Amino acid sequence: MSVKREITSEIEIDEPNQKECPEGKFIDPVSLMENGKFIFNVPPEAPVFEPTAEEFKDPLQYISKIRSVAQKHGICKIRPPPNWNPPFSIDVDKFKFTPTIQKLNEQDAITRVKLNFLEKVAKYWHLQGISFKLPVLEQRVVDLYSLYKIVEFEGGFGEVCSKKKWEKVASRMGYVCKKSSSTVLKSHYQKWLNPFSFFHATTKDEIYNKPIAKKRKVLNIKEENSCVSNLTTKKIKLNPDDDNDSDDNIKEENSCVSNLTTKKIKLNPDDDNDSDDTKCKIGHLKSRKSTRSKPAVNYTEKYCCQKCGRDKSEKTILICHECDSSFHMQCLIIPLTTVPKGTWRCDKCVINELNKPSDAFGFEPAQRQYTLQQFGEMADKFKSKYFNMPVHLVPTDKVEQEYWKIVSSIDSTVKAEYGADIHTVDHGSGFPTGLALSGNEDNTFYKSYVEDHWNLNNLPILKDSVFRFINADLSGLKVPWMYVGMCFSTFCWHNEDHWSYSINYSHWGEPKTWYGIPGASAEAFEEVMKETAPELFHSQPDLLHQLVTILNPNILMKANIPVYRTDQNAGEFVVTFPRAYHAGFNQGFNFAESVNFAPADWISIGRECVNYYSSIKRVCVFSHDELLFKILKSCDGLTPKAAALVYADLKEMVKFERVHRKALSDWGINQQLFVKFEHQEEDLRQCKICNTTLFISAVSCKCDQKRLACLRHFKQLCDCPAQMHLFKYRIGSNDEFKLLRRKVKAIAQTAHED
């Protein structure tokens, strides 16, 4: 006897912690193709400068001279005079490093979005016991993400079918044979994407809170043996080349890809234990004890559908492998007509699984250390095998075309290894240094390069560089880093810490290809990046600070972002200018070294950067106000022009302090304390709201003396009244500010007299 009972039909879905991600700006695949094949349009060249021997004597003065031209391009190349040839000073036998592994296509913003989408599609089908593989058309993997987006843009599956837009879809996808391709694309969309799209649409409309329609279209998801094989692993199968499948095996336009994994996905934490129970459970196979609250009733009842509350047709009741909920096949969001072959999850569990955020993206270290010789042998072997010719015969433009083709391919499995950010403090510098001079004291040639101003160990601390006032040896900023590259190894889009200048020198090896965007276009670049891949920034708001993402320069150029390129050969410098975004890749095995520097013209940009960091809550590398304070204390050596720039920045600082200290007083803070902030650890003197490193002033509260806030955010520090707050200062009165200004102003005035 069946018992009537009321079953709630609402699905309890785990709500994600973050807000819903906005839609991104979609890029048609055809926009990057010609005649159905990928093409990369080479950006214009960045300027190249060749200083005379006299001009080359002072690097900061020369860079200042070319700045008005070079800065408009973001980057420039400098070729030293022919007789300038510093000896390579690394002990190659002792030098060992562990590179990072870069999966090339996962670095590209658009390709990563596509792979994340495919991961969800594969997960959706796997959780319902259906195998999923990427289809192939015209001998390339079908870009299901683009297909999904284009059909959505054209009005949805029904609209595209009724208005016969499939040829237009095929055209936007970049297929040459539009008529035949359109039929195949429709078939693939109907099979893999339409149920997925319908599922998403209906869950957004909370279909489980609505009554079941009497007539409901059944989407046929029977497995077709011609295209699908059993899926027992937890991987997206992306590449047709695995298991020795040759191109000859890809003959039919609607053939499916098999047996290669580019991106592993975790489909279910319990999947590893599913080997003994891989079949779908249906209602008549199992019964369970009632969960009724009446203690007198203790009986076993059959599974009932959680949607309609009935237990009729128990052979069609599916039991969720995850939560043991039961549903009729016809009561699901996507009704089924056959029992799935694999393990099956209910709609609630599928939604919860698909709502899980992706892991933050980053590079993994290699499993071994290399010497330079070992890395070089590996790098040369890879390049010669990839291009099927000796490494020195591969044209740079061929490598460039192939690189951007690889990163845009969802089925690419190419990896590169990159020895990046290797500390010179630990491994020594490629340039001669005083430490390495031992035994070569009488070698005037060697000694001349130890003291040379273009030696990157010296350039950041030259007289006209304000970084010489930073006492700490900040690795990568003030102390050089080294880079060992191989073919396709990548440095992703980024600009320098505190928007400083940077300079890179290639000691030896194959070229390094650079792309640069002028600092004036930095905000526009950031907007295009966020519009193109909002999904990535939704999960990683500081993505551009992680140096793990690239975007095809052609896409940026189509969005009116100016992009320039250059090939840096051995013995050449590349300079990047303040706030200029830059990226690139290595053409082959090479060794480079880079460092940051800051002429006086950087100071105002540096303050602008700190204000920007405050707005995005990014931690500073150093305190800008502390740097300015140290410059003012030792300003005797400043040139008049440098003193004028320092004086202008000091006026900005004083203006800020005056306005915000008045706001403190008006709020009711009247207790003060002198503090030497420079004696505190930097992580203990950061604003708790915006992470700015504090030096001139701060606010604390008696409720927690360790918490500090800057003058912008003192009201957000806590809920205590103003009387409990304490104003802490390094420079207190106006007289102290005037004393600082007086000396530097006197030096600056000589610039006007000159």
C-alpha positions, 0 to 999 in steps of 0.5 A, spaced: 500 500 500 502 506 497 502 512 502 500 519 500 505 524 502 507 531 500 514 532 497 517 539 497 519 540 490 524 545 491 532 544 490 536 546 495 542 549 491 549 551 495 549 558 493 556 561 491 560 565 495 561 570 490 556 574 486 554 572 479 560 573 473 558 578 468 558 576 461 565 577 457 566 580 450 566 574 445 571 574 440 569 570 433 574 565 431 574 567 424 577 574 426 583 570 427 583 566 421 584 566 414 581 561 409 580 557 415 587 557 418 589 561 424 593 567 422 597 572 427 598 579 424 605 582 426 604 588 430 609 594 428 616 594 431 618 598 437 624 603 436 631 601 436 636 606 439 644 605 437 648 610 442 655 613 440 660 611 445 660 618 448 652 617 449 653 610 452 657 613 458 651 615 462 645 610 461 640 614 465 642 620 461 641 617 455 634 613 457 632 620 459 634 623 452 630 618 448 624 617 453 620 622 449 620 618 443 621 611 446 615 612 452 610 612 446 611 605 445 612 602 452 618 598 450 624 600 446 631 596 444 638 599 445 644 596 441 650 598 445 657 600 441 660 594 438 666 594 443 662 593 449 662 586 450 661 584 458 664 577 460 659 572 462 661 571 469 656 565 472 660 559 474 656 554 469 658 548 472 655 550 479 649 554 476 643 549 478 636 552 477 629 549 478 624 551 472 617 552 472 612 548 467 608 552 462 602 549 459 602 554 453 594 554 451 592 555 459 596 561 459 592 565 454 586 568 457 581 566 452 583 559 451 583 558 459 576 561 459 574 555 453 578 550 457 574 552 464 567 551 460 569 545 457 571 542 464 564 544 466 560 541 460 565 534 461 563 534 468 555 535 467 555 529 462 560 525 466 555 526 473 549 524 469 553 517 467 554 520 459 561 519 456 564 526 453 569 527 447 570 533 443 568 532 436 572 534 430 570 538 424 575 539 418 581 536 421 580 541 427 577 540 434 570 543 434 571 550 439 564 548 443 565 554 447 565 559 441 559 555 438 555 555 444 556 563 445 555 564 437 548 560 437 547 564 444 548 571 440 544 569 434 538 568 439 539 560 441 538 554 438 531 554 436 532 561 433 538 559 429 534 553 427 528 556 425 531 562 421 536 557 418 542 561 421 547 555 421 551 557 415 552 564 419 554 560 425 559 556 421 562 562 418 563 565 424 566 559 427 571 560 421 569 554 417 571 554 409 565 549 407 559 552 410 554 548 408 556 541 410 560 544 416 553 547 418 549 541 418 555 537 423 555 543 427 548 543 428 548 536 430 554 537 435 550 543 438 544 539 439 547 533 442 552 536 447 550 543 448 543 544 447 541 539 453 547 543 457 544 550 455 537 548 457 539 545 464 543 552 465 537 556 463 532 552 467 536 552 473 536 560 473 529 560 472 528 555 478 524 550 474 523 546 480 519 551 484 514 551 478 509 545 476 511 540 471 508 542 464 504 537 461 507 536 455 514 537 455 520 536 450 524 530 451 531 531 449 534 524 446 541 523 449 542 516 448 549 514 447 552 513 440 557 508 439 560 511 433 562 517 437 562 515 444 566 510 448 566 508 455 569 514 460 572 511 466 577 517 467 576 524 470 579 527 464 577 532 458 579 528 452 582 534 447 587 532 442 586 527 436 593 525 436 594 521 443 595 513 442 598 514 436 592 516 432 595 519 426 591 525 421 589 519 417 584 516 422 581 523 422 577 522 415 569 523 417 567 530 418 563 528 424 568 524 427 570 524 435 576 525 438 579 520 443 584 518 448 588 524 450 588 529 456 590 536 456 586 538 462 585 534 468 578 535 472 576 533 478 569 531 477 567 528 484 571 527 490 568 520 491 570 518 484 576 514 485 572 509 490 567 508 484 570 502 481 565 497 485 559 501 483 559 504 476 552 503 474 546 507 475 542 505 481 534 505 479 529 505 484 527 497 484 534 495 486 534 498 493 529 500 498 531 504 504 528 506 511 523 511 512 525 518 515 518 519 518 518 523 525 513 518 528 517 513 532 511 508 532 512 507 525 518 503 523 517 500 516 521 500 509 518 503 504 520 504 496 524 510 493 519 515 491 520 521 486 522 527 489 519 531 484 512 528 483 511 524 490 509 518 486 512 511 486 509 508 480 514 506 474 519 504 479 524 502 474 524 509 471 526 512 478 533 514 478 537 514 485 543 519 485 550 516 486 551 522 491 545 524 495 541 518 494 535 522 492 530 519 487 527 522 481 523 519 475 527 520 469 521 524 466 521 528 472 528 531 471 530 538 468 532 534 462 528 528 462 531 522 460 529 516 455 534 511 457 537 509 464 544 512 464 550 507 463 555 510 468 553 513 475 548 518 475 547 524 479 541 528 480 540 535 478 541 538 485 548 535 485 550 537 478 548 544 479 552 544 486 558 541 482 558 546 477 557 552 481 564 550 485 569 555 483 575 553 479 582 553 482 586 559 482 591 558 476 599 558 476 605 555 474 608 549 477 615 547 478 619 542 474 620 535 478 628 536 477 634 541 477 638 543 471 645 545 470 645 550 464 648 545 459 642 540 461 637 545 460 640 547 453 640 540 451 633 539 453 631 546 449 635 544 443 632 537 442 625 540 443 625 545 438 629 541 433 624 536 434 618 540 434 620 544 427 624 538 424 630 542 423 636 545 426 635 550 431 639 555 428 635 555 421 628 556 424 626 563 422 623 567 428 617 569 424 615 562 424 616 561 431 612 567 432 606 564 428 607 557 431 607 560 438 600 564 437 597 558 434 599 554 440 596 558 445 589 559 441 588 552 441 584 548 446 587 541 444 594 543 444 598 539 449 605 543 448 609 545 454 615 549 456 620 550 461 622 557 464 627 558 469 624 565 471 626 570 477 633 566 479 636 570 484 643 573 483 644 573 490 644 566 491 647 564 484 651 570 482 650 575 476 651 574 469 655 581 469 662 581 473 661 583 480 666 585 486 665 578 489 667 575 483 673 579 482 677 575 486 683 572 483 682 577 477 684 584 481 689 585 476 685 584 470 683 591 467 678 589 462 674 585 467 674 590 472 672 595 467 665 591 467 665 591 474 664 598 475 660 599 468 654 603 469 650 599 464 652 593 469 645 591 471 648 591 479 650 598 478 644 601 474 639 602 480 644 605 485 647 610 480 647 617 482 641 619 478 636 613 480 632 614 486 632 607 488 639 608 491 635 611 497 632 604 498 636 601 504 633 594 503 636 589 497 629 588 494 630 582 489 628 583 482 627 591 484 633 593 486 637 587 485 637 583 478 634 577 477 636 572 471 632 568 466 633 561 462 629 560 457 627 555 451 623 555 445 616 558 447 617 559 454 613 565 456 613 572 460 606 574 461 602 581 461 604 585 466 607 592 468 613 593 473 612 594 481 610 601 483 610 602 475 618 603 475 622 602 469 625 596 467 631 594 463 633 587 460 640 584 458 640 578 453 647 575 455 647 570 450 643 565 446 637 565 441 632 571 441 627 574 446 620 576 442 617 582 446 610 586 446 609 592 449 603 597 450 605 604 452 603 606 459 598 611 457 594 605 454 595 601 461 587 602 463 584 601 456 589 595 456 586 592 463 579 594 461 580 590 455 583 584 459 577 584 464 572 585 458 575 579 454 575 574 460 571 577 466 570 569 468 578 569 470 578 576 474 571 574 477 575 568 481 582 572 481 581 579 481 589 581 482 590 576 475 594 581 472 599 581 478 600 574 478 604 574 471 600 568 469 596 570 463 597 573 456 592 575 450 593 575 443 596 582 441 591 582 435 585 582 439 588 588 443 590 591 436 582 590 434 580 594 441 585 600 439 590 598 444 597 600 441 602 594 441 609 594 439 614 588 438 621 587 438 626 581 437 632 582 443 638 579 440 644 577 444 648 583 447 642 587 446 638 591 452 630 592 452 627 598 456 620 598 459 617 605 461 613 606 467 606 603 467 607 600 460 605 593 460 609 588 456 609 580 455 613 575 450 616 569 449 623 566 448 625 563 441 630 558 444 635 557 449 638 563 452 640 567 458 638 574 460 638 578 466 633 584 468 632 589 474 628 595 475 630 603 476 627 609 477 630 616 475 627 622 478 622 623 473 619 617 476 617 620 482 610 623 481 608 616 477 610 612 483 606 616 488 600 615 483 601 608 483 601 607 490 594 611 490 592 606 485 595 600 489 590 603 495 584 603 491 585 595 489 588 593 496 595 591 493 601 591 498 606 595 496 613 593 495 616 599 499 613 605 502 613 611 497 613 616 503 619 613 506 623 613 500 621 621 499 623 622 506 630 619 505 631 623 499 630 629 502 634 627 508 640 626 503 638 631 497 645 635 497 647 630 491 641 631 487 641 635 480 637 641 480 632 638 475 631 632 480 630 636 486 625 640 482 621 633 481 622 631 488 620 638 491 613 637 486 612 630 490 613 633 497 608 638 495 603 633 494 604 629 500 604 635 504 597 637 501 594 630 502 597 630 510 594 637 511 587 635 508 586 629 512 589 631 518 584 636 518 578 631 517 581 627 523 581 633 528 574 635 525 572 627 527 574 628 534 581 625 535 585 629 539 591 624 542 597 624 538 604 619 538 610 620 535 612 614 532 618 612 528 615 607 523 621 605 519 623 601 525 617 596 525 616 590 520 613 593 514 607 587 514 606 590 521 605 597 519 600 596 513 593 599 513 588 594 515 583 597 510 587 598 503 594 595 505 598 601 504 605 601 507 605 607 512 610 612 514 608 619 515 602 618 519 597 613 521 591 612 526 590 606 531 585 605 536 585 602 544 581 596 542 586 593 538 593 597 538 596 593 533 591 595 527 593 601 523 589 605 518 591 610 513 588 617 513 584 615 508 580 609 511 581 611 519 573 611 520 573 604 517 578 601 522 573 599 527 566 602 530 569 605 537 568 613 538 573 618 536 576 619 543 578 612 543 583 613 537 590 615 537 593 619 531 600 616 530 605 621 526 613 621 523 612 628 521 608 632 526 608 640 525 608 644 519 614 647 521 617 640 520 614 640 513 617 647 511 624 644 514 624 639 509 622 643 503 626 649 504 633 645 502 630 641 496 627 648 494 633 651 494 636 646 490 630 646 485 631 653 484 637 653 481 634 649 475 630 655 473 636 659 474 640 655 469 
